[in-house]
Amino acid sequence: MRHHAPAMATVEIRELSKRFGKVDAVRHLSFDVQAGRVTGFLGPNGAGKSTTLRALLGLIRPTAGTATFDGKRYEELEHPSAAVGAVLEDASFHPGRSARNHLRVLATTGRHPASRVDEVLSAVGLGDAADRRVKGYSMGMKQRLGIAAALLGDPEVLLLDEPTNGLDPPGIAWMRGMVREQAAQGRAVLISSHLLAEVSQSVDDVVVIANGELRAQGTLDAVLGGDDAPETEVSSEDQDTLAAALTAAGATVQRDRDKLLVPGMTPAQVGAIAAKAQVTVLGLAPRARSLEQAFMALTAERRS
Amino acid sequence: MSALLQAELLKLRTTRTFAALIGSATVVSLLVLVLGTTLSDFETEEDVRAAFAGDFTGLFILLLGAMGMAGEWRHKTITSTILAAPDRLRLLVAKAVSYAMAGVVVSFVITAALMIVGTVILSSRDQVTLDSATLLDIMWRNLVVSAYLGALGVLIGTIVRSQVVAIVGILIFAFVVEFTLFGLVPDVAKFSPLNGAPGGVIDVSFDGDQTDLLAPGIAALVMLGWVSTLFAAGAALLRGRDLT
């Protein structure tokens, strides 16, 4: 069982930028990933998630900034594959090689005990298919094999790029459980996805990027609740009067059946306006934005 | 480095490409030898020497190296390879050395088979055969050239990255460009990387004109120059390349 000091950032991204030709794939990106927590790295396709992960792994050279593990670049780590395990989006395998042989090659390259091959194959549920050639594997089996490869060195950090791609519902459930289990053992887990609903159940923290820039970061609750953009739903005995009072106070009011939705105002603010307008309030509550809504709002803000 | 070497050799052993290419090299080389020794007269030691040294093994080893390295990009296994071994320079050295070693082993097996089969056929036909010292001389020269071609193939695959382009390019260069050079400017062609310099080491010219060949020592230095040049180019490309 692993135990890490939770206050220490295991992964540190600082002012990371990467330009491909005329395209800024990542711009001045900074965030941390803590040990023992699962951090969701969220953004639409093309947001710069994979570029960031590849810069972190030394596969691409940043234009500026740093991406380090406990202060060291990936290639500076004494035993990289024992410190960091990664599953990249286009993780690929020689189609003619069996899963067992694929892992044997990686274990040999990374100087890991040969016994780890069978251990990780069992851990991901591929023990029975270990000697089949990979070209006969389903997408889900390939994802599991990628996870097995990442776990070979029993690493302290796991980086997973879109790991639920191509997985069926049982596979996604397995992935969620596996990710939580790894974090519970003290590992820092960074999991990127554009399918927000698929990671929202397994992450502690989220980092949202769009167009290569950081849009939000914090705990899942903070970002989900939209602290920076409150929304309140209210019902009263006289909706027309209340709506007029809210509008007069500068709010944009939306009607939703028998409720009024008031973006940009907290329940306290709405309650105060209702009291001033002498309208009896029947119900007043903050409206929790879904991660999808928060994500859309975060990525849309700078488009307009 | 030894772990990287072991891993590269394991990669070679765990796909069918290696077995298929080596099987093809063995079959083609033996077929040519059997037909030649059965149908032709071998009146001099030079004739026999050419039969034992001028086979297709080198070409297959060259293609194997190129396909092995370019295949890392084709199957995108280069990413997991570099994640396990981030020092790209060491990786390239290991890859080149492992294919050189594979070339030596394969060449030893095929050359030995050619020598045994050829000697049996020639003896049965009362033709000229070679003594063991000469056979040993042919053997070590073949091994040196095979090691060179294995490493050269890896370096070509590093630079080209496409298996198809590498294979077609090698075949065109070996059978069109260099043959044309030998016809037009033999003094230049004898320095060429695939037929010229290797021909000098094994002391067999593909067109039978020994005057076109470099002395073995000079030829070995030229081969070293080719490997060094391609290694420098391959290393620069591999180290500077973003793996997106």
Contacts between the chains, C-beta under 8 A, distances in Angstrom:
chain1	res1	chain2	res2	distance
A	20	B	242	7.8
A	20	B	244	7.7
A	50	B	244	7.9
A	51	B	244	7.4
A	54	B	242	7.7
A	54	B	243	6.7
A	54	B	244	6.7
A	57	B	83	6.2
A	58	B	82	7.9
A	58	B	86	5.5
A	59	B	79	6.5
A	59	B	82	6.6
A	59	B	83	7.5
A	59	B	242	7.1
A	59	B	243	4.1
A	59	B	244	7.8
A	60	B	242	3.9
A	60	B	243	6.4
A	60	B	244	6.2
A	61	B	240	8.0
A	61	B	242	6.2
A	74	B	86	6.2
A	75	B	86	4.0
A	75	B	87	7.0
A	80	B	83	7.1
A	80	B	84	7.6
A	80	B	86	5.6
A	81	B	83	6.5
A	81	B	84	5.0
A	86	B	83	6.0
A	88	B	79	6.1
A	90	B	76	5.7
A	90	B	79	7.6
A	91	B	76	7.7
A	91	B	79	7.3
A	91	B	80	6.9
A	92	B	75	5.5
A	92	B	76	3.5
A	92	B	77	6.1
A	92	B	79	7.4
A	92	B	80	7.8
A	93	B	75	6.9
A	93	B	77	6.7
A	93	B	80	8.0
A	94	B	11	7.8
A	94	B	15	5.9
A	94	B	71	7.2
A	94	B	75	5.0
A	94	B	77	5.7
A	95	B	75	6.9
A	96	B	15	4.6
A	96	B	16	5.5
A	96	B	17	7.1
A	97	B	11	7.9
A	97	B	14	5.2
A	97	B	15	5.6
A	98	B	14	7.4
A	101	B	10	7.5
A	101	B	14	4.0
A	104	B	10	6.2
A	104	B	14	7.5
A	105	B	7	5.3
A	105	B	10	5.3
A	105	B	11	5.4
A	105	B	14	7.0
A	106	B	7	7.8
A	106	B	80	6.3
A	106	B	84	5.4
A	108	B	3	6.0
A	108	B	6	5.1
A	108	B	7	4.0
A	108	B	10	5.7
A	109	B	3	6.3
A	109	B	4	6.2
A	109	B	7	4.0
A	109	B	81	6.9
A	109	B	84	3.9
A	109	B	85	5.3
A	110	B	3	7.9
A	110	B	84	4.4
A	110	B	85	7.7
A	111	B	3	5.0
A	149	B	80	6.4
